[in-house]
Amino acid sequence: MHGGENSVETEKRSRRITRKRDRRKTAAAAALLLAVLWCICAGAAEREEEHLNLYAQSAVLMDADTGRVLYAKDADTPRPMASTTKIMTCILALEYGDLDDAVTVSSYAASQPKVRLGAPAGRTFRLEDLLYSLMLESHNDTAVMIAEHIAGSAAGFAELMNRKAAELGCADTWFVTPNGLDGTSEDADGNERQHSTTARDLAAMMAYCVWKSPKWEEFLKITGTQNYYFTDLEGKGSYSCCNHNALLTQLDGVCSGKTGFTGGAGYCYVAALEDDGRRYTLALLGCGWPPNKTYKWSDARELFGYGTGQYKKTDAFLEPELTPPAVAGGIPQSGDLSETARVELTLDLKEEEKTFPILLKEGEQVRIRRILPDTIKAPVRRGTAVGRIEYLLDGTVLRTDFVYAAEDVPAVTWSWCARHLLKLFLP
């Protein structure tokens, strides 16, 4: 009897121990799960600092001085860019034309769809006035007038646009029309290509227009004007223009920009901002469709806010140590062939070139890479490029300075040896 009771008690005690152990396991598992969830949330919060909530299908914020992309969302997918095309039309007109040129409206230009200036064929305007029509009101007929005046035809002007894009390194850009209306044409290889660009290329083209073109001041003056009034040369019609770049007056530092829209491209926007010596350009492609016309302003504010809040202007220039390399077969300065001939090196930089202002955020550091030979073959001529200094950030070369020989180092020849021996043995 007593043996049976002891057995029951033992079983009960065993069950209690098992329940306690199970509760401890459950508590430990719950604690582990909470820890994992906390880590995931913390990591997501950290990543969120780098992730902007943008509407645009493609977006880029660029350091306009170096071309470095500071923020990107699908930066290299070619997309139609609508009337942001007109920044290229404008800068080429400034570079190839004269502001006082007389431009006559052709029947083809007059037939362009809205939005348009609406001048009849045969009417004549000053080129400068048409550039305000182009950039403030985005008139499609004006773009064709300008293209025909500069290159003889819209197709010829498109060739000029593509040549310029290639010069700027915008390899993923293809222009078909001067106004940004959709179209296709064949490239040099016979491939059919759509009128398109990438956010990266568009931001780079804007940086060129606003700060690097020889006509950047004229471009800024036109695109920074709020209102403009003009007449044709005969005085038959009067026209007024209002700038549709709302951020010119709504966001401090914005100095230029161009909007665009087609059914295929959606709303697009390209803009430039300067703040305390920092220069940014941005590009937005596929930034909503009707009725979401304001998405581009929201995205632009967020991108520019990210740039001005995260990046500071820093001078990354360093005067690198340049060790004189040996010159194989060269004559040492002392004339003693038992010594190794060497050549002094120089960067040959002007004083204003001894600076490298770049936008950096906390934790970023520019690294210098010296690409210099240990030995150079004689003879060496002063001013000969013998190597280079590269400035790198995250593996990308941002600047290259060439290194030059600072002096001549002649080669050892039989005639030199003969003269040297004579000097040694003759009084």
N, C-alpha and C positions, 0 to 999 in steps of 0.2 A: 504493500500500500504506500509506504513511505517512499519506496523506490520510484513508483509511478509519479508521485507529486514532484519529486526532485527533477524528474525528466521533463515534466510540463514547465517548471520554472526555468529550467535551462533553455528550453525552446523559446520561451517568452523573452528571456534575456538576449538570446541570439537575434531574435527578430528586432528588438529595440536597437541593438548595436548596428544591425544592417540598415535600419531606417536612418539612424544618425549619420552613418557613412554615406548613404545615398544623398541625404540633404547637403552634406559637406561638398560632395561631388557636384551637385546641382548648383550650389552657391559659387563654387570655383569656376564652373563653366559659364555661369551668368557674368561673373566678374571679368573673365577672359573675353567674352563676347562684347561687353561694354567697352573694354579697353580697345578692342579691334575697331569697333564703331567710332570711338573717339579719334583714333588715329586716322581713319578714313575721312572723317569730317574735318579734322585739322588739316590734313593734306589737301582736301578739296578747298578749304578756306585759303590756304597758301596759294594754290593754283588760281583761285578766283582773282587774286591780285593781278595776275598776268592775263586773265581772260576778260575781254570787254564784251559786253552784251550788245552786239551790233546787228542792225537789220540787213546791212549790205551783204550781198553774196560774196563780193570781193572787196577788200579794204587794205590800204597801206598808209602808214604814217612814216615819213622819211625825213632824215637829217638832210636838208637841202644842200648843205655845204659839201658833205662827203658822199652823198648818195646812199648812205647806210640806212637800211630799213629798221625802224625802231619797233614797229608793230605790224603784223601781217595776218590777214585772214584770206586764205585761198588767193595769194598774191599773183600767181603765175598762170591762171586759167584765162585764156583769151575770151573776151566778151565784147559785144557791141557797146559803144561808148556814147552814142547819140551826139549832142551838141558840145560835149567837152572836146570833141574834135577841133572846134574852132580856135582853141589856143594855138594849135599848129598853123592853122590858116592865118591867124593874126600875126604871129611872129615871122612867118615867111614873107608876108606882105610888107612888114616893116623892114625886113632885111633886104628884100629884092626890089621894093618899090620906093617911090618918093611920095611923101604925104600930100604934096600939091599936085600929084598926077590927076588927070581927068579920066574918069572911068565911065564908059557908056553901057547902059543896060541892053543886053541882047535879048532876043525873043526867048531863048532857052532859059536864061536867068529869070526872066519875068514869069515863066511858066512853073517855077518851083512852088511846092505846096507850102501851106502855112506852117510855121509862123513866117511872115515875110514883110518886107518894107512896102511892097505894093506899087512900086514905080513902074510905069509903062516902058516898053522897049523904046530905045532912042534917047531916053532922058540921061543926062550926064551929071556926075557928082565928083567932088574931091575925094581922093582915096582916104584921107584922114577922117572925113565925116562918115564914110562907109564903115570904117573900123569901129566906130562907136555903135553904129547900127548892128554890126556883127556881134560885138561882145556884150553890149548892154541888153539888147532886145532879142539877140540870137536869130536874126532874120536869115532864112535859108536862101532867098534870092540874092541877098547881099554877098553871101559866101561865094556863090557862083560868079557874080560880077567880079569880085576880087580875083578869083582863081583864073578866070578868062583873061583878065588884064595882065596878070603876072606871067602866066605860062601859055596863053593862047587858047587853052581849053581846060575844062574841069579835069579831064583825064590826064592831060599833061601836068597839071598842078598836083594831082595825086602822085605822080611819079616823083615830083619834087618833094612832096611830103614824106614819101617812103624813103627817099635818099637821106633826108634829114634825120628821120627816125633811126636809120641804120648808123649814121654818124654818131648819134647819141647813145648807141648801144642798146636801143630798144628793139631787140630781135623778134619779139613776139607781137609786134604792132604791124598792122596792115591797113593803109588808107585806100579807100575807093572813092569817097566823095569829100568835098571840102566843107560840107555842112553837117555831116554826121548821119545823114539819112542812110538807111540800110542799103547795102549793095554788095556785089561780089565781082572779082576780077581775077585774071590769071597773073601769077608771079613769074619771075624769070625762068623758072623750071617748068612752067606750064601747069602748075597746080592752081585749082580754083580756091580762092581765099575770100573769106568774109571780112567786111569792114569791121575791125576789132582791135582791141588792145588789152593789156593786163593792168591791174591796179599798180603793180610795180613800175611798168613802163610809163603809165600816165602821170604818176607822181614825179618820175624823173624828168619827163618833158616839161612839167610845170616848173620844176626847179630851174631848168634851162631858161625858160621864158622869163621868169621873174628876176633872176639874179645872175645868169651866166651869158645870155645872148648879148651881142654888142648893142642891141636895141632894147635892153631890159627896162631902161628908164621910160621909154615911150610906151612899152607894154604895161608897165605899172600905172602910168598916168591914165591910160585909156580904161583899164579894167578896174581902177580905183575910183573912177568918176561916178557920181550918183545919178546925175541927170545931164542930158545933152540935147541941144536944139540945133538944127541945120536946115538949109534949103538946097535944092539942086542948083547947078551953075546958072541956069536960065531964070531961076526964081519962080518957076511955075508951081512948085509944091513946097510945103514946109513939113518938117518931120521932127518929132520929139522922141527921146529915148529915156527909159528909166532902168537902172541897174537891177536885175533880178537876183543878185547875190545878196541875200538878206543878212548874212553874217558880217558884211562890211560895216554895218552900223550896229549890229547886235553883239559882236564878240570882239573884245579888245585885241589888237594885234593883227587881225585879218586884213591883208593888204591887196589880195587879188583872188579871183575865183571864177568858175564858169559852171553853170548848171546844164543839164541835158535831159531829154526824155524822148524815147520812141516806144512803141508797143513791144518791140523785141528787146530793147535795152533796159527798160524800166527807168526809174529816176537815177541819174548819175550826177556826180559832183566832184570837182577838183578845185583845190584851194591852196593858198599860201598864207603863212602866219609868221610874223617876226616879233619876238618877245625878249627884251634884255639881251640882245646879241645872239639869241638862238633863232635859227631859221628852220621852219618845218614846211613840208608840203604833204598834202593828203589826197587820196583818190578813193572814190566810192563808186562801185559798179553794181547794177542790179539792186539798188537800194529802195525796194518797194515798188508797187504799181498802184494806180489810182484805186482808192482815194487817198493813199498814204503818201502824200506829197511832202510832208514834213519830216519823214524818217531821215532824210539826208542831213537835215539840220541837227537832229538829235545825235546821229552818228558822228558828225563832224565835231560837235561840242565835246563828245566823249573822247574822241581821238586826240584833239588838241589839248584837252584837259589832262589826259594821260601823259602827253609829251612834256608839257610845262610843269607838271607835278613830279614826274619821275626823273627827268634828265637835267643835268647841269652842264654849262659850258666849261670845258677843261682844256688847258693847253698841254697836249701830250708830247710836245717836241722834246727830244733829247739830243745833246751833242755827243754822238757815239765816239768811243775810242777807236781810232783807225791805226792798227798795227802795220807798219811798213812791210810789205811782202818782199821776199827774196826775188832777185832778177837773175834768172839763169842765163849765163853767158854775158852778163852785163859788167861794165867797168865800175868798180867802187869809186866813191868820191875821192878817196885817198889815193887812188891809182894803184893800190897794193892788191894784187890778184889773190893773195892768201886770205883776204877778207871777203865776206859775202856782200855782193852788191844788193842794195835795197832801194826802194822808191817810196818817197813820201806820198801820202794820199790826201785828198781834199774832197769835201762835198760841193765846194764852189757855190754855196748858197748866198743869195742876196740877204741883207739884214731883215727885210720884210718876209722872207721865206723861212726864217728861223722861228717859226711858230706853227703849231698844228692844233687849232681849236676844234674840239670835237665834243659832241653831246654824249655824256656818260651818266649812267645811273649808279647808285650805290653798289659797290662790289665789283664793278667792271674795271678792268685795267688793260691798257694798251701794252703790247709786248713788241720789242724790237728784234728783228732777225737780220744778222749780218751775213751777206752772201759775198764773200771775198776770197780770192785765191791765196794760197800759201806761197805760190811761186808764179812769176810771170816771165815769159821768154823775152829776151832782149832782141832788138832795141825797143825802148819804151819812150813814146812821145808825150810831152806835157799836154794835158787835156784829154788824153785817151780814157774812155770809160773802161774801168777794170772790174767793177762790181756794183752792188747796190745795197741799200738799207731799206728794209720793209717794216712798216708799222702794221701790226696785226691785232685783230680783236676777234676772239672766238674762231680763229683759223682763217678769217677773211682779211685779205690785204686791203688796207684803207689808203695807204700812201706809199709811194716808192721814191727814194732819193738815190740818184746815181752817184757813184764814187769815181773820182778821176785821179789820174797821175798828176802830182803837183810839180813834176820836174822831168827833164829828159834824163834817160839812162842809156848811153850808147852801148852798142855791143862790142865785145872784144873781137878785133880783126887782125889779120896778119900785118897790115900796115901799122896798126896801133902798137902791136907787140914790137915791131922793128924800131919804131920811134922811141918806145919806152926803154928798150935795151940800150939804144944809143945814149939816152939821157943818163943811164946808170953807169956806163963805162967811159963816156967822154967827159972831160973836164968842162 
